[in-house]
Amino acid sequence: MAFLNIDSVKERTFDAIVIGSGMSGSWAAKELGEKGLKTLVLERGRDVKHIKDYPTTNLYPWEFPHHGVIPEDVQKANPIVNRCYAFGEDAAHFFVKDAEHPYVQEKPFDWIRGYQVGGKSLLWARQTQRWSDFDFEGPARDGFAVDWPIRYKDIAPWYSHVEKFAGISGNRDGLPHLPDGEFLPAFPLNAVESYFSKHVKTKYSRDVISARCAHLSKPNPIHLQQGRAQCQERTLCQRGCPFGGYFSANSSTMPWALKTGNVTLRPFSVVESIIYNEKLGKATGVRVIDTNTKEAIDYHADVIFLNAAALNSNLVLLNSTSNRFPNGLGNDSGTLGKYVAFHNYSAHISAEVEGFEEWATDGRNPAGGGYIPRFRNLHKQETNFLRGYGAGLSAYRGRTSSGEGIGDELKQNLAKKDLGPWRVGSHMMGETIPKESNYVALDKSKKDPWGIPQLKISVDYDDNDAKMKADYLAQLTEMFTSAGFKNIKGESDHRAPGLDIHEMGGVRMGNDPKTSMLDKWHRLHACQNVYVTDGASMTSTSYQNPSLTYMAFAARAVDHYVGEKKKLNS
Amino acid sequence: MNRRIAIRNMALILGSAAVLPSCFNDKKGKPVVELKHLEIDADQENLVTNLAETILPRTSTPGAKELGINLFILKMIDDCTGKEQQDAFKAGLKEFDEAAEKKYGKSFNQLTQQERTAFVVDLEKQAKERGAKEEAAVKADKNHKPEEPAKLDTFYGMVKGYTVFGYTTSQYFMTKQVVYELVPGRYNAMFPVKKKATA
């Protein structure tokens, strides 16, 4: 028996363990595997293999039983995920169903999740903007949260590193507050978007740029080596892309990691906790619950990369208790689970556009249109709220078809191909300020189906968010009016936090171990062989889509770890 | 626009979401289509089929029945709407048939195609007028509370809505009328068109 145990422990021992196979975990796995470390990747959901496991990817609209509509009983059973814009008949299989993975909403919070290999990288909106020092210096300048322990210069090379591999399209716009990257050609603005861009540049010195996105507009050899091909402008990305036209863990980083021969992927493995050894003063492994057998199994490694997605990374640390860390692994500061923040997407505006009849678009724009980088409180504080917002901007022109009448008249109305007028719309992407009162914790009594405490979420908007939203609506209304757009309708919706799918924080970075969880290399201050490089590590949120930053964090942290290891060994 | 009016107009004009479900356990004969929730009989099923075919008749191109849209409507109502909408659908169906009976002395299913068409045209006209009136009333007085739409209108809106939705997402329409491309392989942001030209 003793021998068996030893063998078994050997089989369950790796150089590194990565928890999570999504946006950031797959990057950690790729970098570790490439550097020759025997790595175990733990994924709580099922395996999703590129192309093979995209069952809807080539279906026509009429091939779906309800032509795309989610049946009522599914909607009723899933009030939370049903609010997500991408939860349709074509992609429902990549979303977590409400009842299967319960959590506690101390305040309303729409937690949208994708539990499978690749995680939410199959479902993201693929927008990728770099941060700048306007963002990393925000807390220090504006006096909230704590100072980031890093600056743009620390992360810039790692943005380049991940951009080259993932494939990011964009223009070199030369904006100090939205640094240029390693770009493939951008998807151009259409006639109305271009007009608006020129107008607000001239009139307001504000920018509207082509949205920067993780699509292979023109693949480089490195992308072809991954087995990916040029984006086909299908805009059916949420089904999984058989061309690998956009970046997902499934099409890019995970297969690459597995190809190194150093990486083992274990799906159906919910992480219960990280194991801390008090004698050694470090983490020695991870305890998982096999979701099929409900069996608890321990895996061992020299280093743990925690990339379970922001709130689940919080959960894992909170549930990793020991005599040394009774309140969660690395939680000497007491800040674990606190200072959770998100993005505010709760306002949008639309209008009609006169003119430009000589232009239309042909095909589909996978970038979605234009992007308005932050223009508020940028160089100085100029409003009654802190920080700022970015915005999407897109113009479109449809057919003049209508459903008027019956009989032949109706048929003709529906088949009309004449082009109607242009319309234009924008949605707000606001920064929210991390606060101690916005927190997650373990529920004392409720457990999930694997016996792990449920996460309790207590996160809400504040006065700053309300003022920022009002400013977005006022500024965009003014810009639209000035551009000559008509029938402008600004609307605020009452969505709960979470629906932005950009929850962040709880395991924040900082220079001072007394007020933060992670050091400048993403290591727990108090347990230095555990790295957290997903959204949990965010000290503040800025307004940009966060995934690109998580990818850069993960690659940089692995490089740091391997560098330290070499130093020790030399 | 007031939400209620908006919904009614949308149902009448567009025909996407919003409506009812059910299954047919018949009293007057078994319906063809198997339904889980919506309970209607063969007569009622025929009425929906006849109405769909009146809205979208076989002309030089296929109609609702030929494209299976009559069954699609019932499937959508059965699967994709709630009990409240299904109840409204059933009540409206009854009112619809009673209105035909009142006007012609026979049920909708017994009407000639011409009579059915005249009945539906008139129905749309009246609903439109009521909608315009409500809208004007709201414009004049922001606090004006529009009346609940008649069950008959709700029923008709649902049938028309799903007829239009089923038709415009049908293989026939998307391959022969507008030509849906699964893979365009292009994005031309500045595509020149003549004024009033086709896409």
Interface residues (C-beta under 8 A of the other chain):
Chain A: N58 Y60 P61 W62 P65 H66 H67 G68 V69 I70 P71 E72 D73 K76 F187 P188 L189 N190 A191 E193 S194 Q232 E233 R234 L236 E357 E358 W359 A360 T361 D362 G363 R364 N365 P366 R399 S402 G403 E404 G405 I406 G407 D408 L410 K411 L414 A415 K417 D418 L419
Chain B: L12 I13 L14 G15 A17 P21 T54 I55 L56 P57 T59 T61 F72 K75 M76 D79 C80 T81 G82 T117 V120 V121 E124 K160 V164 F165 G166 Y167 T168 T169 S170 Q171 F173 M174 Q177 V178 Y180 L182 V183 P184 G185 R186 Y187 N188 A189 M190 F191 P192 V193 K194 K195 K196 A197 T198 A199
